[in-house]
Amino acid sequence: MNQELFDRVENALKTIRPYLERDGGDVELLEVTDENTAMLELKGACSTCSMSQMTMKAGIEETIMRAVPEIKAVQAIKI
């Protein structure tokens, strides 16, 4: 795993995390794969919210890809 890339994605998430927390949710970065995919887990209210797909695409994914252009994809996984 590329720790520098992981840290940059985590820093990007810190900018959006307060908005998620305000609605009772959160997001956790699980890993950045060798293919430069950020693997995330939505937490709290975000994991069951009907708007989570829109939050993922229009909020989280956009924030990450703008801050870390090396990231090719953002994927939420269910645990």
HTML snippet that shows the backbone in 3Dmol.js (N, CA, C, O; Angstrom):
<script src="https://3Dmol.org/build/3Dmol-min.js"></script>
<div id="view" style="width:600px;height:400px;position:relative"></div>
<script>
const pdb = `
ATOM      1  N   MET A   1       0.845  -1.191   0.000  1.00  0.00           N
ATOM      2  CA  MET A   1       0.000   0.000   0.000  1.00  0.00           C
ATOM      3  C   MET A   1       0.882   1.244   0.000  1.00  0.00           C
ATOM      4  O   MET A   1       1.922   1.291   0.657  1.00  0.00           O
ATOM      5  N   ASN A   2       0.449   2.228  -0.738  1.00  0.00           N
ATOM      6  CA  ASN A   2       1.149   3.500  -0.818  1.00  0.00           C
ATOM      7  C   ASN A   2       0.661   4.400   0.329  1.00  0.00           C
ATOM      8  O   ASN A   2      -0.422   4.979   0.242  1.00  0.00           O
ATOM      9  N   GLN A   3       1.449   4.517   1.388  1.00  0.00           N
ATOM     10  CA  GLN A   3       1.037   5.266   2.578  1.00  0.00           C
ATOM     11  C   GLN A   3       0.825   6.746   2.281  1.00  0.00           C
ATOM     12  O   GLN A   3      -0.079   7.369   2.838  1.00  0.00           O
ATOM     13  N   GLU A   4       1.647   7.304   1.413  1.00  0.00           N
ATOM     14  CA  GLU A   4       1.518   8.732   1.081  1.00  0.00           C
ATOM     15  C   GLU A   4       0.176   8.991   0.392  1.00  0.00           C
ATOM     16  O   GLU A   4      -0.487   9.983   0.693  1.00  0.00           O
ATOM     17  N   LEU A   5      -0.226   8.123  -0.514  1.00  0.00           N
ATOM     18  CA  LEU A   5      -1.513   8.258  -1.197  1.00  0.00           C
ATOM     19  C   LEU A   5      -2.662   8.081  -0.206  1.00  0.00           C
ATOM     20  O   LEU A   5      -3.639   8.828  -0.238  1.00  0.00           O
ATOM     21  N   PHE A   6      -2.535   7.089   0.669  1.00  0.00           N
ATOM     22  CA  PHE A   6      -3.541   6.842   1.708  1.00  0.00           C
ATOM     23  C   PHE A   6      -3.733   8.101   2.556  1.00  0.00           C
ATOM     24  O   PHE A   6      -4.863   8.520   2.807  1.00  0.00           O
ATOM     25  N   ASP A   7      -2.629   8.696   2.994  1.00  0.00           N
ATOM     26  CA  ASP A   7      -2.695   9.892   3.837  1.00  0.00           C
ATOM     27  C   ASP A   7      -3.340  11.065   3.106  1.00  0.00           C
ATOM     28  O   ASP A   7      -4.089  11.835   3.707  1.00  0.00           O
ATOM     29  N   ARG A   8      -3.056  11.203   1.825  1.00  0.00           N
ATOM     30  CA  ARG A   8      -3.658  12.299   1.051  1.00  0.00           C
ATOM     31  C   ARG A   8      -5.164  12.101   0.894  1.00  0.00           C
ATOM     32  O   ARG A   8      -5.926  13.065   0.964  1.00  0.00           O
ATOM     33  N   VAL A   9      -5.594  10.862   0.682  1.00  0.00           N
ATOM     34  CA  VAL A   9      -7.037  10.584   0.593  1.00  0.00           C
ATOM     35  C   VAL A   9      -7.685  10.853   1.950  1.00  0.00           C
ATOM     36  O   VAL A   9      -8.760  11.449   2.017  1.00  0.00           O
ATOM     37  N   GLU A  10      -7.043  10.422   3.018  1.00  0.00           N
ATOM     38  CA  GLU A  10      -7.573  10.657   4.368  1.00  0.00           C
ATOM     39  C   GLU A  10      -7.706  12.156   4.637  1.00  0.00           C
ATOM     40  O   GLU A  10      -8.694  12.587   5.231  1.00  0.00           O
ATOM     41  N   ASN A  11      -6.741  12.943   4.215  1.00  0.00           N
ATOM     42  CA  ASN A  11      -6.832  14.402   4.386  1.00  0.00           C
ATOM     43  C   ASN A  11      -7.991  14.983   3.589  1.00  0.00           C
ATOM     44  O   ASN A  11      -8.656  15.907   4.057  1.00  0.00           O
ATOM     45  N   ALA A  12      -8.243  14.460   2.395  1.00  0.00           N
ATOM     46  CA  ALA A  12      -9.385  14.913   1.600  1.00  0.00           C
ATOM     47  C   ALA A  12     -10.692  14.580   2.325  1.00  0.00           C
ATOM     48  O   ALA A  12     -11.621  15.388   2.336  1.00  0.00           O
ATOM     49  N   LEU A  13     -10.761  13.401   2.924  1.00  0.00           N
ATOM     50  CA  LEU A  13     -11.971  13.017   3.657  1.00  0.00           C
ATOM     51  C   LEU A  13     -12.216  13.908   4.861  1.00  0.00           C
ATOM     52  O   LEU A  13     -13.364  14.142   5.237  1.00  0.00           O
ATOM     53  N   LYS A  14     -11.151  14.406   5.467  1.00  0.00           N
ATOM     54  CA  LYS A  14     -11.304  15.286   6.630  1.00  0.00           C
ATOM     55  C   LYS A  14     -12.073  16.549   6.277  1.00  0.00           C
ATOM     56  O   LYS A  14     -12.722  17.139   7.140  1.00  0.00           O
ATOM     57  N   THR A  15     -12.008  16.971   5.013  1.00  0.00           N
ATOM     58  CA  THR A  15     -12.715  18.189   4.613  1.00  0.00           C
ATOM     59  C   THR A  15     -14.215  17.960   4.491  1.00  0.00           C
ATOM     60  O   THR A  15     -14.995  18.898   4.656  1.00  0.00           O
ATOM     61  N   ILE A  16     -14.632  16.735   4.205  1.00  0.00           N
ATOM     62  CA  ILE A  16     -16.062  16.447   4.039  1.00  0.00           C
ATOM     63  C   ILE A  16     -16.669  15.785   5.270  1.00  0.00           C
ATOM     64  O   ILE A  16     -17.888  15.789   5.441  1.00  0.00           O
ATOM     65  N   ARG A  17     -15.834  15.225   6.115  1.00  0.00           N
ATOM     66  CA  ARG A  17     -16.314  14.480   7.295  1.00  0.00           C
ATOM     67  C   ARG A  17     -17.248  15.297   8.199  1.00  0.00           C
ATOM     68  O   ARG A  17     -18.240  14.739   8.670  1.00  0.00           O
ATOM     69  N   PRO A  18     -16.991  16.587   8.468  1.00  0.00           N
ATOM     70  CA  PRO A  18     -17.914  17.339   9.347  1.00  0.00           C
ATOM     71  C   PRO A  18     -19.351  17.370   8.824  1.00  0.00           C
ATOM     72  O   PRO A  18     -20.293  17.373   9.616  1.00  0.00           O
ATOM     73  N   TYR A  19     -19.527  17.393   7.510  1.00  0.00           N
ATOM     74  CA  TYR A  19     -20.871  17.410   6.934  1.00  0.00           C
ATOM     75  C   TYR A  19     -21.564  16.069   7.151  1.00  0.00           C
ATOM     76  O   TYR A  19     -22.762  16.020   7.432  1.00  0.00           O
ATOM     77  N   LEU A  20     -20.809  14.988   7.019  1.00  0.00           N
ATOM     78  CA  LEU A  20     -21.370  13.658   7.257  1.00  0.00           C
ATOM     79  C   LEU A  20     -21.726  13.481   8.731  1.00  0.00           C
ATOM     80  O   LEU A  20     -22.787  12.953   9.064  1.00  0.00           O
ATOM     81  N   GLU A  21     -20.837  13.923   9.602  1.00  0.00           N
ATOM     82  CA  GLU A  21     -21.061  13.787  11.042  1.00  0.00           C
ATOM     83  C   GLU A  21     -22.262  14.599  11.499  1.00  0.00           C
ATOM     84  O   GLU A  21     -22.976  14.192  12.416  1.00  0.00           O
ATOM     85  N   ARG A  22     -22.485  15.733  10.874  1.00  0.00           N
ATOM     86  CA  ARG A  22     -23.632  16.572  11.236  1.00  0.00           C
ATOM     87  C   ARG A  22     -24.947  15.829  11.013  1.00  0.00           C
ATOM     88  O   ARG A  22     -25.935  16.077  11.704  1.00  0.00           O
ATOM     89  N   ASP A  23     -24.950  14.915  10.041  1.00  0.00           N
ATOM     90  CA  ASP A  23     -26.146  14.120   9.753  1.00  0.00           C
ATOM     91  C   ASP A  23     -26.107  12.747  10.422  1.00  0.00           C
ATOM     92  O   ASP A  23     -26.923  11.880  10.111  1.00  0.00           O
ATOM     93  N   GLY A  24     -25.154  12.549  11.343  1.00  0.00           N
ATOM     94  CA  GLY A  24     -25.086  11.297  12.081  1.00  0.00           C
ATOM     95  C   GLY A  24     -24.323  10.191  11.375  1.00  0.00           C
ATOM     96  O   GLY A  24     -24.438   9.023  11.748  1.00  0.00           O
ATOM     97  N   GLY A  25     -23.541  10.543  10.358  1.00  0.00           N
ATOM     98  CA  GLY A  25     -22.794   9.535   9.620  1.00  0.00           C
ATOM     99  C   GLY A  25     -21.297   9.789   9.649  1.00  0.00           C
ATOM    100  O   GLY A  25     -20.811  10.698  10.323  1.00  0.00           O
ATOM    101  N   ASP A  26     -20.582   8.966   8.903  1.00  0.00           N
ATOM    102  CA  ASP A  26     -19.137   9.111   8.790  1.00  0.00           C
ATOM    103  C   ASP A  26     -18.680   8.224   7.643  1.00  0.00           C
ATOM    104  O   ASP A  26     -19.461   7.459   7.079  1.00  0.00           O
ATOM    105  N   VAL A  27     -17.416   8.339   7.314  1.00  0.00           N
ATOM    106  CA  VAL A  27     -16.816   7.491   6.286  1.00  0.00           C
ATOM    107  C   VAL A  27     -15.434   7.093   6.775  1.00  0.00           C
ATOM    108  O   VAL A  27     -14.715   7.893   7.375  1.00  0.00           O
ATOM    109  N   GLU A  28     -15.076   5.845   6.510  1.00  0.00           N
ATOM    110  CA  GLU A  28     -13.757   5.350   6.896  1.00  0.00           C
ATOM    111  C   GLU A  28     -13.022   4.872   5.656  1.00  0.00           C
ATOM    112  O   GLU A  28     -13.559   4.107   4.856  1.00  0.00           O
ATOM    113  N   LEU A  29     -11.790   5.331   5.507  1.00  0.00           N
ATOM    114  CA  LEU A  29     -10.927   4.860   4.426  1.00  0.00           C
ATOM    115  C   LEU A  29     -10.299   3.550   4.871  1.00  0.00           C
ATOM    116  O   LEU A  29      -9.542   3.517   5.842  1.00  0.00           O
ATOM    117  N   LEU A  30     -10.610   2.471   4.166  1.00  0.00           N
ATOM    118  CA  LEU A  30     -10.094   1.151   4.525  1.00  0.00           C
ATOM    119  C   LEU A  30      -8.754   0.871   3.868  1.00  0.00           C
ATOM    120  O   LEU A  30      -7.837   0.348   4.502  1.00  0.00           O
ATOM    121  N   GLU A  31      -8.645   1.224   2.586  1.00  0.00           N
ATOM    122  CA  GLU A  31      -7.378   1.014   1.889  1.00  0.00           C
ATOM    123  C   GLU A  31      -7.382   1.761   0.565  1.00  0.00           C
ATOM    124  O   GLU A  31      -8.428   2.164   0.057  1.00  0.00           O
ATOM    125  N   VAL A  32      -6.189   1.934   0.025  1.00  0.00           N
ATOM    126  CA  VAL A  32      -6.006   2.380  -1.349  1.00  0.00           C
ATOM    127  C   VAL A  32      -5.314   1.214  -2.043  1.00  0.00           C
ATOM    128  O   VAL A  32      -4.190   0.853  -1.692  1.00  0.00           O
ATOM    129  N   THR A  33      -5.980   0.634  -3.019  1.00  0.00           N
ATOM    130  CA  THR A  33      -5.458  -0.559  -3.676  1.00  0.00           C
ATOM    131  C   THR A  33      -4.286  -0.215  -4.585  1.00  0.00           C
ATOM    132  O   THR A  33      -3.999   0.954  -4.840  1.00  0.00           O
ATOM    133  N   ASP A  34      -3.614  -1.257  -5.070  1.00  0.00           N
ATOM    134  CA  ASP A  34      -2.511  -1.069  -6.016  1.00  0.00           C
ATOM    135  C   ASP A  34      -2.992  -0.445  -7.322  1.00  0.00           C
ATOM    136  O   ASP A  34      -2.205   0.136  -8.069  1.00  0.00           O
ATOM    137  N   GLU A  35      -4.304  -0.570  -7.593  1.00  0.00           N
ATOM    138  CA  GLU A  35      -4.894   0.032  -8.799  1.00  0.00           C
ATOM    139  C   GLU A  35      -5.373   1.456  -8.544  1.00  0.00           C
ATOM    140  O   GLU A  35      -6.062   2.043  -9.379  1.00  0.00           O
ATOM    141  N   ASN A  36      -5.006   2.011  -7.388  1.00  0.00           N
ATOM    142  CA  ASN A  36      -5.390   3.373  -6.995  1.00  0.00           C
ATOM    143  C   ASN A  36      -6.907   3.555  -6.859  1.00  0.00           C
ATOM    144  O   ASN A  36      -7.470   4.570  -7.272  1.00  0.00           O
ATOM    145  N   THR A  37      -7.543   2.551  -6.272  1.00  0.00           N
ATOM    146  CA  THR A  37      -8.951   2.647  -5.912  1.00  0.00           C
ATOM    147  C   THR A  37      -9.038   2.870  -4.407  1.00  0.00           C
ATOM    148  O   THR A  37      -8.447   2.123  -3.627  1.00  0.00           O
ATOM    149  N   ALA A  38      -9.774   3.897  -4.006  1.00  0.00           N
ATOM    150  CA  ALA A  38      -9.997   4.158  -2.585  1.00  0.00           C
ATOM    151  C   ALA A  38     -11.189   3.325  -2.133  1.00  0.00           C
ATOM    152  O   ALA A  38     -12.296   3.474  -2.651  1.00  0.00           O
ATOM    153  N   MET A  39     -10.958   2.457  -1.174  1.00  0.00           N
ATOM    154  CA  MET A  39     -11.999   1.586  -0.634  1.00  0.00           C
ATOM    155  C   MET A  39     -12.504   2.199   0.663  1.00  0.00           C
ATOM    156  O   MET A  39     -11.741   2.394   1.610  1.00  0.00           O
ATOM    157  N   LEU A  40     -13.801   2.502   0.696  1.00  0.00           N
ATOM    158  CA  LEU A  40     -14.400   3.202   1.827  1.00  0.00           C
ATOM    159  C   LEU A  40     -15.513   2.385   2.451  1.00  0.00           C
ATOM    160  O   LEU A  40     -16.098   1.507   1.816  1.00  0.00           O
ATOM    161  N   GLU A  41     -15.791   2.690   3.700  1.00  0.00           N
ATOM    162  CA  GLU A  41     -16.970   2.155   4.356  1.00  0.00           C
ATOM    163  C   GLU A  41     -17.765   3.323   4.914  1.00  0.00           C
ATOM    164  O   GLU A  41     -17.243   4.136   5.677  1.00  0.00           O
ATOM    165  N   LEU A  42     -19.037   3.400   4.525  1.00  0.00           N
ATOM    166  CA  LEU A  42     -19.922   4.413   5.081  1.00  0.00           C
ATOM    167  C   LEU A  42     -20.376   3.930   6.448  1.00  0.00           C
ATOM    168  O   LEU A  42     -20.695   2.755   6.627  1.00  0.00           O
ATOM    169  N   LYS A  43     -20.404   4.843   7.408  1.00  0.00           N
ATOM    170  CA  LYS A  43     -20.714   4.496   8.790  1.00  0.00           C
ATOM    171  C   LYS A  43     -21.939   5.258   9.280  1.00  0.00           C
ATOM    172  O   LYS A  43     -22.342   6.260   8.689  1.00  0.00           O
ATOM    173  N   GLY A  44     -22.522   4.769  10.365  1.00  0.00           N
ATOM    174  CA  GLY A  44     -23.635   5.455  11.001  1.00  0.00           C
ATOM    175  C   GLY A  44     -24.803   5.647  10.058  1.00  0.00           C
ATOM    176  O   GLY A  44     -25.160   4.743   9.303  1.00  0.00           O
ATOM    177  N   ALA A  45     -25.396   6.829  10.104  1.00  0.00           N
ATOM    178  CA  ALA A  45     -26.570   7.121   9.286  1.00  0.00           C
ATOM    179  C   ALA A  45     -26.267   7.014   7.795  1.00  0.00           C
ATOM    180  O   ALA A  45     -27.167   6.726   7.006  1.00  0.00           O
ATOM    181  N   CYS A  46     -25.023   7.241   7.399  1.00  0.00           N
ATOM    182  CA  CYS A  46     -24.661   7.175   5.978  1.00  0.00           C
ATOM    183  C   CYS A  46     -24.788   5.756   5.420  1.00  0.00           C
ATOM    184  O   CYS A  46     -25.004   5.581   4.220  1.00  0.00           O
ATOM    185  N   SER A  47     -24.657   4.750   6.274  1.00  0.00           N
ATOM    186  CA  SER A  47     -24.687   3.374   5.783  1.00  0.00           C
ATOM    187  C   SER A  47     -26.086   2.932   5.376  1.00  0.00           C
ATOM    188  O   SER A  47     -26.233   1.986   4.601  1.00  0.00           O
ATOM    189  N   THR A  48     -27.118   3.605   5.889  1.00  0.00           N
ATOM    190  CA  THR A  48     -28.486   3.202   5.565  1.00  0.00           C
ATOM    191  C   THR A  48     -29.295   4.302   4.888  1.00  0.00           C
ATOM    192  O   THR A  48     -30.468   4.099   4.572  1.00  0.00           O
ATOM    193  N   CYS A  49     -28.700   5.432   4.666  1.00  0.00           N
ATOM    194  CA  CYS A  49     -29.414   6.578   4.095  1.00  0.00           C
ATOM    195  C   CYS A  49     -29.747   6.346   2.629  1.00  0.00           C
ATOM    196  O   CYS A  49     -28.931   5.828   1.866  1.00  0.00           O
ATOM    197  N   SER A  50     -30.954   6.736   2.249  1.00  0.00           N
ATOM    198  CA  SER A  50     -31.361   6.582   0.850  1.00  0.00           C
ATOM    199  C   SER A  50     -30.582   7.514  -0.079  1.00  0.00           C
ATOM    200  O   SER A  50     -30.559   7.302  -1.291  1.00  0.00           O
ATOM    201  N   MET A  51     -29.955   8.525   0.473  1.00  0.00           N
ATOM    202  CA  MET A  51     -29.180   9.469  -0.332  1.00  0.00           C
ATOM    203  C   MET A  51     -27.691   9.111  -0.365  1.00  0.00           C
ATOM    204  O   MET A  51     -26.886   9.878  -0.893  1.00  0.00           O
ATOM    205  N   SER A  52     -27.321   7.964   0.190  1.00  0.00           N
ATOM    206  CA  SER A  52     -25.905   7.627   0.312  1.00  0.00           C
ATOM    207  C   SER A  52     -25.203   7.516  -1.043  1.00  0.00           C
ATOM    208  O   SER A  52     -24.027   7.864  -1.151  1.00  0.00           O
ATOM    209  N   GLN A  53     -25.899   7.038  -2.076  1.00  0.00           N
ATOM    210  CA  GLN A  53     -25.279   6.951  -3.399  1.00  0.00           C
ATOM    211  C   GLN A  53     -24.935   8.343  -3.928  1.00  0.00           C
ATOM    212  O   GLN A  53     -23.867   8.547  -4.504  1.00  0.00           O
ATOM    213  N   MET A  54     -25.842   9.293  -3.730  1.00  0.00           N
ATOM    214  CA  MET A  54     -25.584  10.656  -4.180  1.00  0.00           C
ATOM    215  C   MET A  54     -24.461  11.280  -3.354  1.00  0.00           C
ATOM    216  O   MET A  54     -23.601  11.972  -3.898  1.00  0.00           O
ATOM    217  N   THR A  55     -24.465  11.042  -2.067  1.00  0.00           N
ATOM    218  CA  THR A  55     -23.394  11.539  -1.198  1.00  0.00           C
ATOM    219  C   THR A  55     -22.058  10.975  -1.662  1.00  0.00           C
ATOM    220  O   THR A  55     -21.055  11.687  -1.708  1.00  0.00           O
ATOM    221  N   MET A  56     -22.053   9.696  -2.004  1.00  0.00           N
ATOM    222  CA  MET A  56     -20.834   9.029  -2.447  1.00  0.00           C
ATOM    223  C   MET A  56     -20.305   9.665  -3.724  1.00  0.00           C
ATOM    224  O   MET A  56     -19.126  10.014  -3.795  1.00  0.00           O
ATOM    225  N   LYS A  57     -21.157   9.823  -4.734  1.00  0.00           N
ATOM    226  CA  LYS A  57     -20.725  10.331  -6.043  1.00  0.00           C
ATOM    227  C   LYS A  57     -20.466  11.832  -6.021  1.00  0.00           C
ATOM    228  O   LYS A  57     -19.396  12.288  -6.424  1.00  0.00           O
ATOM    229  N   ALA A  58     -21.438  12.591  -5.555  1.00  0.00           N
ATOM    230  CA  ALA A  58     -21.355  14.049  -5.659  1.00  0.00           C
ATOM    231  C   ALA A  58     -20.536  14.676  -4.540  1.00  0.00           C
ATOM    232  O   ALA A  58     -20.077  15.810  -4.674  1.00  0.00           O
ATOM    233  N   GLY A  59     -20.349  13.969  -3.456  1.00  0.00           N
ATOM    234  CA  GLY A  59     -19.608  14.549  -2.345  1.00  0.00           C
ATOM    235  C   GLY A  59     -18.264  13.895  -2.138  1.00  0.00           C
ATOM    236  O   GLY A  59     -17.220  14.504  -2.375  1.00  0.00           O
ATOM    237  N   ILE A  60     -18.292  12.658  -1.698  1.00  0.00           N
ATOM    238  CA  ILE A  60     -17.069  11.978  -1.298  1.00  0.00           C
ATOM    239  C   ILE A  60     -16.146  11.717  -2.489  1.00  0.00           C
ATOM    240  O   ILE A  60     -14.970  12.081  -2.454  1.00  0.00           O
ATOM    241  N   GLU A  61     -16.673  11.091  -3.539  1.00  0.00           N
ATOM    242  CA  GLU A  61     -15.831  10.753  -4.696  1.00  0.00           C
ATOM    243  C   GLU A  61     -15.239  12.008  -5.342  1.00  0.00           C
ATOM    244  O   GLU A  61     -14.051  12.057  -5.659  1.00  0.00           O
ATOM    245  N   GLU A  62     -16.074  13.002  -5.528  1.00  0.00           N
ATOM    246  CA  GLU A  62     -15.609  14.246  -6.154  1.00  0.00           C
ATOM    247  C   GLU A  62     -14.514  14.913  -5.315  1.00  0.00           C
ATOM    248  O   GLU A  62     -13.521  15.402  -5.855  1.00  0.00           O
ATOM    249  N   THR A  63     -14.701  14.930  -4.000  1.00  0.00           N
ATOM    250  CA  THR A  63     -13.716  15.534  -3.107  1.00  0.00           C
ATOM    251  C   THR A  63     -12.379  14.810  -3.185  1.00  0.00           C
ATOM    252  O   THR A  63     -11.325  15.439  -3.279  1.00  0.00           O
ATOM    253  N   ILE A  64     -12.433  13.478  -3.144  1.00  0.00           N
ATOM    254  CA  ILE A  64     -11.205  12.689  -3.200  1.00  0.00           C
ATOM    255  C   ILE A  64     -10.493  12.869  -4.529  1.00  0.00           C
ATOM    256  O   ILE A  64      -9.287  13.117  -4.557  1.00  0.00           O
ATOM    257  N   MET A  65     -11.220  12.748  -5.629  1.00  0.00           N
ATOM    258  CA  MET A  65     -10.584  12.779  -6.948  1.00  0.00           C
ATOM    259  C   MET A  65     -10.051  14.167  -7.308  1.00  0.00           C
ATOM    260  O   MET A  65      -9.104  14.290  -8.085  1.00  0.00           O
ATOM    261  N   ARG A  66     -10.653  15.196  -6.747  1.00  0.00           N
ATOM    262  CA  ARG A  66     -10.130  16.547  -6.976  1.00  0.00           C
ATOM    263  C   ARG A  66      -8.841  16.763  -6.182  1.00  0.00           C
ATOM    264  O   ARG A  66      -7.896  17.376  -6.679  1.00  0.00           O
ATOM    265  N   ALA A  67      -8.808  16.258  -4.949  1.00  0.00           N
ATOM    266  CA  ALA A  67      -7.644  16.454  -4.087  1.00  0.00           C
ATOM    267  C   ALA A  67      -6.501  15.500  -4.410  1.00  0.00           C
ATOM    268  O   ALA A  67      -5.332  15.830  -4.210  1.00  0.00           O
ATOM    269  N   VAL A  68      -6.845  14.308  -4.912  1.00  0.00           N
ATOM    270  CA  VAL A  68      -5.838  13.277  -5.183  1.00  0.00           C
ATOM    271  C   VAL A  68      -6.093  12.709  -6.583  1.00  0.00           C
ATOM    272  O   VAL A  68      -6.711  11.654  -6.720  1.00  0.00           O
ATOM    273  N   PRO A  69      -5.620  13.403  -7.617  1.00  0.00           N
ATOM    274  CA  PRO A  69      -5.933  12.996  -8.995  1.00  0.00           C
ATOM    275  C   PRO A  69      -5.405  11.613  -9.377  1.00  0.00           C
ATOM    276  O   PRO A  69      -5.840  11.043 -10.377  1.00  0.00           O
ATOM    277  N   GLU A  70      -4.482  11.076  -8.600  1.00  0.00           N
ATOM    278  CA  GLU A  70      -3.975   9.731  -8.890  1.00  0.00           C
ATOM    279  C   GLU A  70      -5.023   8.650  -8.637  1.00  0.00           C
ATOM    280  O   GLU A  70      -4.920   7.547  -9.174  1.00  0.00           O
ATOM    281  N   ILE A  71      -6.026   8.962  -7.826  1.00  0.00           N
ATOM    282  CA  ILE A  71      -7.078   7.989  -7.531  1.00  0.00           C
ATOM    283  C   ILE A  71      -7.943   7.804  -8.774  1.00  0.00           C
ATOM    284  O   ILE A  71      -8.462   8.766  -9.340  1.00  0.00           O
ATOM    285  N   LYS A  72      -8.083   6.554  -9.181  1.00  0.00           N
ATOM    286  CA  LYS A  72      -8.835   6.211 -10.405  1.00  0.00           C
ATOM    287  C   LYS A  72     -10.305   5.916 -10.127  1.00  0.00           C
ATOM    288  O   LYS A  72     -11.157   6.114 -10.993  1.00  0.00           O
ATOM    289  N   ALA A  73     -10.603   5.440  -8.912  1.00  0.00           N
ATOM    290  CA  ALA A  73     -11.977   5.086  -8.564  1.00  0.00           C
ATOM    291  C   ALA A  73     -12.153   5.160  -7.052  1.00  0.00           C
ATOM    292  O   ALA A  73     -11.193   5.068  -6.287  1.00  0.00           O
ATOM    293  N   VAL A  74     -13.402   5.330  -6.649  1.00  0.00           N
ATOM    294  CA  VAL A  74     -13.773   5.331  -5.244  1.00  0.00           C
ATOM    295  C   VAL A  74     -14.901   4.321  -5.098  1.00  0.00           C
ATOM    296  O   VAL A  74     -15.898   4.376  -5.819  1.00  0.00           O
ATOM    297  N   GLN A  75     -14.735   3.407  -4.164  1.00  0.00           N
ATOM    298  CA  GLN A  75     -15.722   2.344  -4.009  1.00  0.00           C
ATOM    299  C   GLN A  75     -16.090   2.182  -2.545  1.00  0.00           C
ATOM    300  O   GLN A  75     -15.217   2.092  -1.682  1.00  0.00           O
ATOM    301  N   ALA A  76     -17.393   2.145  -2.268  1.00  0.00           N
ATOM    302  CA  ALA A  76     -17.869   1.874  -0.906  1.00  0.00           C
ATOM    303  C   ALA A  76     -18.152   0.393  -0.799  1.00  0.00           C
ATOM    304  O   ALA A  76     -18.778  -0.198  -1.679  1.00  0.00           O
ATOM    305  N   ILE A  77     -17.686  -0.206   0.287  1.00  0.00           N
ATOM    306  CA  ILE A  77     -17.965  -1.614   0.500  1.00  0.00           C
ATOM    307  C   ILE A  77     -18.817  -1.771   1.738  1.00  0.00           C
ATOM    308  O   ILE A  77     -18.760  -0.951   2.655  1.00  0.00           O
ATOM    309  N   LYS A  78     -19.601  -2.821   1.760  1.00  0.00           N
ATOM    310  CA  LYS A  78     -20.442  -3.115   2.918  1.00  0.00           C
ATOM    311  C   LYS A  78     -19.774  -4.189   3.732  1.00  0.00           C
ATOM    312  O   LYS A  78     -19.344  -5.213   3.202  1.00  0.00           O
ATOM    313  N   ILE A  79     -19.690  -3.951   5.022  1.00  0.00           N
ATOM    314  CA  ILE A  79     -19.074  -4.944   5.915  1.00  0.00           C
ATOM    315  C   ILE A  79     -20.130  -5.462   6.865  1.00  0.00           C
ATOM    316  O   ILE A  79     -19.839  -6.309   7.709  1.00  0.00           O
TER     317      ILE A  79
END
`;
const viewer = $3Dmol.createViewer("view");
viewer.addModel(pdb, "pdb");
viewer.setStyle({}, {cartoon: {color: "spectrum"}});
viewer.zoomTo();
viewer.render();
</script>
